[in-house]
C-alpha cells in the first residue's frame, strides 16, 4: 500500500502548519514544506470533515506467476490508473490481471476500542521492521502485503 494523497480540513491544516512553524524557521510555501516534512504526496485543503489519507494498493501482490513482490509501487499505480487495461507488470516483465484497492483512512480517527493497542515492531508475515502506522489500530508493512485488516471503502 502506498499513500497517494492527504486531504485536510482548514482547521486541521492550520493546526499542523502552526506546529510545523513552531519547530522551524518560516520559509516560502507552507504546503510544500508540510509535504516534505511528512514525506507524503500532495496535501490539499478542502471542506470540513475531510481529514483523510488516500492509500492505494495493487492486488495481487506479489506476482502470481513468479512470486516476486512489486517494486516502484507509486509508478505502477500511476501507470495502472492511466492505462485502459487492468494488467499489472511485475519486475520480471510478467503481465497479469489485477485491480487497485483505494482506502480512505481518517487521520484523526478515534479508536473504537478504548483499550490501548500494543505497538508492533516486527511484521507478523515477513518479520520486517518497517511497520507504518496510519492510526492507533491501522498499520501495514512496507516490505510485504500485510496490513492490520484495513477494509477498502472504495474500489476502482
C-alpha positions as CSV (number, residue, x, y, z in Angstrom):
1,X,0.0,0.0,0.0
2,X,1.1,3.5,-0.9
3,X,-0.2,6.8,0.5
4,X,-1.1,8.9,-2.5
5,X,-2.8,12.0,-1.1
6,X,-3.7,13.8,2.1
7,X,-6.8,15.8,2.4
8,X,-7.1,18.1,5.4
9,X,-9.9,20.3,6.7
10,X,-8.9,24.0,7.0
11,X,-8.8,23.7,10.8
12,X,-6.5,20.7,10.8
13,X,-4.3,22.3,8.1
14,X,-3.9,25.4,10.2
15,X,-3.1,23.3,13.3
16,X,-0.5,21.2,11.6
17,X,1.1,24.3,9.9
18,X,1.3,26.1,13.3
19,X,3.1,23.1,14.8
20,X,5.4,23.0,11.8
21,X,6.2,26.7,12.2
22,X,7.0,26.3,15.9
23,X,9.6,23.7,15.1
24,X,11.3,25.6,12.3
25,X,12.0,29.0,10.8
26,X,9.4,30.5,8.5
27,X,10.1,29.7,4.8
28,X,8.2,30.2,1.5
29,X,5.4,27.7,0.8
30,X,3.8,26.1,3.8
31,X,2.1,23.3,1.9
32,X,5.3,22.2,0.2
33,X,7.2,22.3,3.5
34,X,4.5,20.2,5.1
35,X,4.5,17.7,2.3
36,X,8.3,17.4,2.6
37,X,8.2,17.3,6.4
38,X,5.6,14.5,6.4
39,X,7.1,12.7,3.5
40,X,3.7,12.4,1.9
41,X,2.3,13.1,-1.5
42,X,0.2,16.2,-2.3
43,X,-1.6,17.7,0.6
44,X,-4.8,19.6,-0.2
45,X,-7.2,21.6,2.0
46,X,-10.9,21.0,1.5
47,X,-14.2,21.3,3.3
48,X,-15.0,20.3,6.8
49,X,-14.6,16.6,8.0
50,X,-12.1,15.7,5.3
51,X,-9.1,14.7,7.3
52,X,-8.1,11.6,5.3
53,X,-5.1,9.8,3.8
54,X,-5.8,8.1,0.5
55,X,-3.9,4.8,0.3
56,X,-3.8,2.6,-2.8
57,X,-2.6,-0.9,-3.4
58,X,-2.4,-3.2,-6.4
59,X,-3.8,-6.7,-6.0
60,X,-2.5,-9.4,-6.4
61,X,0.9,-8.6,-5.0
62,X,3.3,-10.5,-5.3
63,X,3.2,-11.7,-8.9
64,X,1.1,-14.9,-9.2
65,X,3.4,-16.2,-11.9
66,X,6.9,-15.7,-10.4
67,X,6.0,-14.6,-6.8
68,X,8.3,-11.6,-6.9
69,X,6.9,-8.6,-5.0
70,X,6.1,-5.5,-7.0
71,X,8.7,-2.7,-6.9
72,X,8.2,1.1,-7.5
73,X,4.6,1.0,-6.4
74,X,3.9,4.7,-6.9
75,X,4.9,4.5,-10.6
76,X,3.0,1.2,-11.1
77,X,-0.2,2.7,-9.5
78,X,0.1,5.8,-11.7
79,X,0.5,3.7,-14.8
80,X,-2.4,1.4,-13.8
81,X,-4.7,4.4,-13.3
82,X,-3.7,6.0,-16.7
83,X,-3.9,2.8,-18.8
84,X,-7.2,1.5,-20.2
85,X,-6.3,-2.1,-19.3
86,X,-6.3,-3.8,-15.9
87,X,-2.9,-5.5,-16.4
88,X,-0.1,-5.3,-13.8
89,X,3.6,-5.8,-14.8
90,X,5.9,-7.5,-12.3
91,X,9.6,-6.7,-12.0
92,X,10.4,-9.7,-14.3
93,X,8.1,-8.5,-17.0
94,X,5.1,-10.8,-16.5
95,X,1.7,-9.2,-17.1
96,X,-1.3,-10.4,-15.2
97,X,-4.8,-9.2,-14.5
98,X,-5.2,-7.2,-11.3
99,X,-7.1,-4.5,-9.6
100,X,-6.4,-1.5,-7.5
101,X,-7.9,-1.0,-4.0
102,X,-8.3,2.5,-2.7
103,X,-8.6,3.2,1.1
104,X,-9.7,6.5,2.6
105,X,-8.4,6.4,6.2
106,X,-9.4,9.0,8.7
107,X,-6.2,10.7,10.1
108,X,-7.7,11.6,13.5
109,X,-9.9,8.6,13.8
110,X,-10.6,7.6,17.4
111,X,-10.2,4.0,18.2
112,X,-13.4,2.2,18.6
113,X,-11.7,0.0,21.2
114,X,-10.8,2.1,24.3
115,X,-8.0,-0.4,25.1
116,X,-4.5,0.5,24.1
117,X,-3.2,-1.4,21.2
118,X,0.2,-3.0,21.6
119,X,2.7,-1.4,19.2
120,X,4.0,-3.9,16.7
121,X,7.7,-3.6,15.9
122,X,8.0,-6.6,13.6
123,X,5.8,-7.7,10.8
124,X,4.0,-11.0,11.6
125,X,4.2,-12.1,8.0
126,X,7.7,-11.3,6.8
127,X,9.5,-10.4,10.0
128,X,10.4,-6.9,8.6
129,X,10.9,-3.9,10.8
130,X,9.2,-1.4,8.5
131,X,5.8,-1.1,10.1
132,X,3.8,2.1,9.1
133,X,1.1,3.3,11.4
134,X,-1.9,5.2,10.0
135,X,-3.8,5.3,13.2
136,X,-4.0,3.6,16.6
137,X,-5.0,0.3,15.0
138,X,-4.3,0.8,11.3
139,X,-0.9,-0.4,10.3
140,X,0.8,-2.1,7.4
141,X,4.2,-3.4,6.4
142,X,6.3,-1.6,3.8
143,X,8.2,-4.8,3.0
144,X,5.3,-7.1,2.2
145,X,1.5,-7.1,1.6
146,X,0.5,-7.4,5.3
147,X,-1.9,-5.0,7.0
148,X,-3.9,-4.9,10.2
149,X,-7.2,-5.8,8.5
150,X,-8.0,-2.4,6.9
151,X,-11.1,-2.5,4.8
152,X,-11.3,-0.8,1.4
153,X,-14.1,1.8,1.4
154,X,-13.8,2.4,-2.4
155,X,-12.6,0.3,-5.2
156,X,-11.8,1.1,-8.8
